[in-house]
Amino acid sequence: MNSDLIVFLVLSLVAVSTALGMLFSRNAVYSALFLVLNFVTVAVFYLLLGAPFIAMSQITVYAGAIMVLFLFVIMLLGAENLAPSESLPWQKPLAALLSAVLAVEAIYLLFSRASTARSVVSPDASLNTIESLREMAMDLFNHFLLPFEITSILLLVAMVGAIVLTRQDKGEANGSS
C-alpha cells in the first residue's frame, strides 16, 4: 500500500463518520460543524486528485462562507432550542423508500463501474499552471462579475432579513406581551 491509498482510506472513514455525525446529531450547531469537517475532508480529496484550486475553492466557499452563514442563522434563530415538530405520517415511509432507491443506485454504480474501473490518471501538468489559473481568474472576473455581485447582495439581504424576522420588539423582550 502506498501513502496515497492510506490517506484516502483514513479520509474516507473521516468523511463517512462526519456525514453520519451530521445526520444523527440532535444539536443543529453540532450538525453544522460536522458538515464543515466533511467539507474539509472533501477538499483534501481534491488535493489528492491534484486539483489544488478546487480544494481551496471548496474550503473558501463551502466551509468558509456558506457554513458561517448557516451557523449565523442557526444561532440567531435559536434552532437548537426549538421543540421538535411532529412529522407527517407519510414522511418516514417516503424517507425509507428514497433511502432504498439510493442504496440500490449506489450498489449498481459500484458494481457496474468496478468492471470498467481504471487507475486514476494524474491530471495533465499543463492544465495546472499559473497561466491557466490566471486566465481562469481573468475570465471569471471579466465575464462573470455581475453574478458575483448579485450573489453578495442576495446573501446580505438574507442576513438582514433573518435579523428582521427574529428581532423582538422592546415590549416583547421585557415580558409585557
N, C-alpha and C positions, 0 to 999 in steps of 0.2 A: 504494500500500500504506500502510495506517495503522500506527501503532506497535503496536497490539494484535496485529495479524497477524504482524508481525516478531518480537515477543516470543514469540508462540505457536510460530512456526516454529523459533526458536532453542531454546526449551524442549523442543519435541518431539524435536529432534535430541539434546539432552542426555538426555532420558528414554529414548529408544531406545538410545543408546550406553551409558548406565549399566546398563540391563537386560541388554544383550549382555555388558558387562563383568562383571556379576554371574554370568551363566551360564557364561562361558568362563574365569573366573579359577580358578586351581588352588589358591589360598590361601583358606581359609574366612573369615578375618578381612577380607581384601580384598573378598570377595563380599558380606559383611555391610555393609561401608562403601559399596560401590556401591549396595546396596539402600537405605541411608539417603539417599544423594543422589537416588535415584529417588523416594523418598517426599517429599523436599523439592520436587522439580520438580512432583509431583502437587499438592502444597499450593499452589504458585504458579499452577497451572492453576485451582484453585478460586478463588484471588484474582481471576484474570482473568474468571471467570464471576460475580463479585460475591457470593461466599459466604465472607466472612472467618472466620466461626465454624467452618465445616467445615475451612477451611485450618489454623486454629490447632489444631483437634482432631486433624487429620492429623499435624501436627508433634509435638504433645504425646503422643498415644497411640502412633503407629507409630514415628516417627523417635526419639522420646524413650524411652518406657517399654519397648516391646517390643524394639526393636533393642538397647537397652542390656542387656536380659535375654539376647538372643541372643549378643551379644558376650561377656557374662559367662560363659555356658555354653560357648561355643566356646573361650575362653581357659582356662577351668577344666578342661575335658576334654582340652585339648591336641589338638583335632581337626586343627589344621594340621600336626601331626607324625605323624598316623596313616598307616600304609601303605595304599595303595589296595586296595580289596577287589575280588574277582573279580565280574564281572557275570554274571548268569544268561543263558543263550543266548536266551531269549525277550524280554529287556528291550530290546535295540536295535531289533528289528523292531516291537515294540509302540510304542516311542517314535516311530519313523518314521511308523507308521500314525496315531497320535494327532496328530502334527505336521501331517500331510497333511490330516486332518479339520479341525483348527483353521484351517489356511490356507484351505481351501475355504469354511468358515464365514465367515471374515473377508472373503474376496473377495465372497461372496454378500451379506453385510451392507453392504459398501462400495457395491456396485452397486445393490442394492435400495433403500438409503436415499438414494442420490445423486439419484434421480428425485424423491423427496419431500422433499429437504433444504430447510430454511428457514433463514433467518438466526437466529442465537442472539438471543433476546429478553432484555433486561435484566430481572432479577427485580423484582417489584413492590416499590416503595420502602417500602410499609407493612409488608412482611414482614421487613425488615431494620432494624428499630428496636430501641432499647434495651429498650423494654417487651416486645417479643416474645421477646428473649433472656432477659430477667428471668423471664418466665412459663415459658419452657422450662427454665431452671435450677431454678426452684422445683418444677416438675413432676418433673424428674429426681431432685432430692434429697429430695423428699417421698414420691414413689411408688416410686422405684427405688433407694433407699438400700441395701436388702438385697443386690441383685445386685452393687453396687459393693463392698460389704464382703466378700461371698463371693469375688469375683474377687481382691481384695487378699490374702485368706487363702490362696487357691489358688496365687497367684504366690509367696508367702512359703514355702509348703510345697514348691513345686517347686524353689526355690533351695536350701532346706535339704536336700532330697532329692538334688540334684545334688552338693552338698558331701559328703554322707554316702557317696554312691556312688563318688566319686572320691578320697576320703581314703585315704591309705596308712597302714597301721599303722606304728608306730615301728620294728618289727623289719624290715619290708619296705623301709622308706626307707633303712635303714643297710646294706642288701645282705645280710642274713642270712636269706634266704628258703629 
